[in-house]
Amino acid sequence: MTEPRLKTSLWISAQIRLCDLSFMPAVVARRGDSDAGQVMVLRNLLDGTFELFARTTDLDGGSAWRCASGPDPVDYTTASKLIAREADFDPDIWVLEIEDRDRRYELDAPVI
């Protein structure tokens, strides 16, 4: 059984507020379905590289994240291509971009 979820638009708003409280600029780079759109978090490391995370579920049906950009940070062109590929599969995705040089932003579930 899967756990109940917030509407995606509400989750995004909450994450932007959390980033504001931590003085980390965050913007919605792509707006998806407000009720149940897939979420990707693009962490801008402010050195020309990015990390891209996509929300997923673990084997038990719980929330988790996967590092869609791989183990090493990628450039903006590569991150954009990964987002475009995901959008081709699911046009309702959200992309939240966070400026986070020190990797202080914490995802709300484990990265698997």
Secondary structure, DSSP 4 states (H G I P E B T S, - for coil): -PPP---HHHHHHHHHHHHHHTT--EEEEE---TTT--EEEEEE-SSS-EEEEEEEE-TTS-EEEEETT-SS-B-HHHHHHHHHHHHHH-TT-EEEEEE-TT-----SS-B-
